[in-house]
């Protein structure tokens, strides 16, 4: 269900705002590993300008699709129990050393989106493990994700 909803949001972003989003977090990792990780939300990275100067257009798009903003700081929306949160794609480079130009584009069900490869996910979760909040709240889960990624990379 989460993946289907992400594809729907990606299509809206593609068609209405000319954004190619990046499917991030555990839902993106689920797709890359082809393994159920029990993702409980949709994390989407988009150009930072849409979180600042063009925030109103993103909000209007999400509201028009039935989503309600519930956390302005996290840019998080909710609809029918599904949470979709947005962050800046530009943060990937300073956070985890990821080259944005090397991220592959996926085309699926008339939607275009970016999806990190496994080595980039390893960088992300390794960097996240050093983050104070994640260390205290999501550490065990992040460690498990790192092990899944390593087992796929080093087969």
C-alpha positions as CSV (number, residue, x, y, z in Angstrom):
1,X,0.0,0.0,0.0
2,X,2.8,2.5,0.9
3,X,4.6,1.8,-2.4
4,X,1.4,2.3,-4.4
5,X,0.8,5.6,-2.6
6,X,4.3,6.8,-3.2
7,X,3.9,6.1,-7.0
8,X,0.7,8.1,-6.9
9,X,2.5,11.0,-5.2
10,X,5.5,10.8,-7.5
11,X,3.2,11.0,-10.5
12,X,1.5,14.1,-9.0
13,X,4.9,15.7,-8.4
14,X,6.1,14.8,-11.9
15,X,3.0,16.1,-13.7
16,X,2.0,19.1,-11.5
17,X,5.3,20.5,-10.2
18,X,7.9,19.0,-12.6
19,X,9.7,17.3,-9.7
20,X,11.4,13.9,-9.9
21,X,11.4,12.9,-6.2
22,X,13.7,10.5,-4.5
23,X,12.1,7.6,-2.6
24,X,14.0,7.6,0.7
25,X,14.0,5.8,4.0
26,X,12.9,2.3,4.8
27,X,10.3,2.2,1.9
28,X,13.1,3.0,-0.6
29,X,15.3,0.4,1.0
30,X,12.5,-2.1,0.8
31,X,12.3,-1.6,-2.9
32,X,16.0,-1.8,-3.4
33,X,16.3,-5.0,-1.3
34,X,13.0,-6.4,-2.5
35,X,12.3,-7.3,1.1
36,X,9.5,-6.2,3.5
37,X,11.0,-4.0,6.2
38,X,7.6,-2.9,7.6
39,X,8.0,0.7,6.4
40,X,5.4,2.8,8.3
41,X,5.7,6.1,6.4
42,X,6.8,7.5,3.1
43,X,10.0,9.6,3.1
44,X,10.4,11.7,-0.1
45,X,13.4,13.9,-1.0
46,X,12.7,16.8,-3.4
47,X,14.5,20.0,-4.3
48,X,14.9,22.3,-1.3
49,X,13.2,25.2,-3.1
50,X,9.9,23.4,-2.7
51,X,10.3,23.3,1.0
52,X,11.0,27.1,1.1
53,X,10.1,29.5,-1.7
54,X,7.6,27.1,-3.4
55,X,6.2,25.5,-0.3
56,X,2.7,26.9,-1.1
57,X,2.6,24.9,-4.4
58,X,3.6,21.7,-2.7
59,X,1.1,22.2,0.1
60,X,-1.7,23.0,-2.4
61,X,-0.8,19.8,-4.4
62,X,-0.9,17.6,-1.3
63,X,-4.1,19.3,0.1
64,X,-5.7,18.9,-3.3
65,X,-5.0,15.2,-3.0
66,X,-6.7,14.9,0.4
67,X,-3.5,15.2,2.5
68,X,-3.4,17.3,5.7
69,X,-0.2,19.0,7.0
70,X,0.3,17.7,10.5
71,X,4.0,18.6,11.2
72,X,5.3,21.7,9.6
73,X,8.9,21.2,10.9
74,X,9.1,17.8,9.3
75,X,7.0,18.8,6.2
76,X,4.8,15.8,7.0
77,X,1.3,15.2,5.6
78,X,-1.3,12.5,6.4
79,X,-4.1,11.0,4.5
80,X,-6.1,7.9,5.6
81,X,-3.4,6.8,8.0
82,X,-0.5,7.2,5.5
83,X,2.2,9.7,6.4
84,X,4.3,11.3,3.7
85,X,7.2,13.6,4.8
86,X,9.4,15.7,2.6
87,X,13.0,16.8,3.0
88,X,15.7,18.4,0.8
89,X,17.5,16.2,-1.7
90,X,20.5,18.5,-1.5
91,X,21.1,17.4,2.1
92,X,22.2,13.9,0.9
93,X,25.7,15.2,-0.2
94,X,26.8,16.8,3.1
95,X,25.0,14.2,5.2
96,X,26.2,11.0,3.5
97,X,28.6,12.0,0.7
98,X,26.2,10.9,-2.1
99,X,26.7,12.3,-5.6
100,X,23.3,13.4,-6.7
101,X,24.2,13.1,-10.4
102,X,24.8,9.3,-9.9
103,X,21.4,8.4,-8.5
104,X,19.5,6.2,-10.9
105,X,16.0,7.2,-12.1
106,X,13.3,4.5,-12.0
107,X,10.3,4.6,-14.3
108,X,7.3,2.7,-13.0
109,X,3.6,3.0,-13.6
110,X,3.9,6.3,-15.4
111,X,6.0,7.8,-12.5
112,X,9.6,8.8,-12.5
113,X,11.6,8.8,-9.3
114,X,15.1,8.4,-8.0
115,X,16.2,5.4,-5.9
116,X,19.5,5.1,-4.1
117,X,21.6,2.0,-4.8
118,X,22.7,-0.2,-2.0
119,X,26.1,1.3,-1.5
120,X,24.4,4.8,-1.1
121,X,21.9,3.3,1.4
122,X,24.9,2.0,3.3
123,X,26.3,5.5,3.5
124,X,23.0,6.9,4.6
125,X,22.3,4.4,7.4
126,X,26.0,4.5,8.5
127,X,25.7,8.3,8.8
128,X,22.3,8.0,10.5
129,X,23.8,5.7,13.1
130,X,26.0,8.7,14.2
131,X,22.9,11.0,14.7
132,X,21.9,11.5,18.3
133,X,18.1,11.1,17.7
134,X,18.4,8.0,15.6
135,X,21.0,6.5,17.9
136,X,18.5,6.7,20.8
137,X,15.3,6.0,18.9
138,X,16.0,3.9,15.8
139,X,19.4,2.4,16.4
140,X,18.4,-1.2,16.5
141,X,16.4,-0.9,13.3
142,X,19.2,1.0,11.5
143,X,21.7,-1.6,12.6
144,X,19.4,-4.3,11.1
145,X,19.1,-2.3,7.9
146,X,22.9,-2.0,7.7
147,X,23.3,-5.8,8.1
148,X,20.7,-6.4,5.3
149,X,22.5,-4.0,3.0
150,X,25.9,-5.5,3.7
151,X,24.6,-9.1,3.2
152,X,23.3,-8.0,-0.3
153,X,26.4,-6.0,-1.3
154,X,28.9,-8.7,-0.2
155,X,27.1,-11.8,-1.5
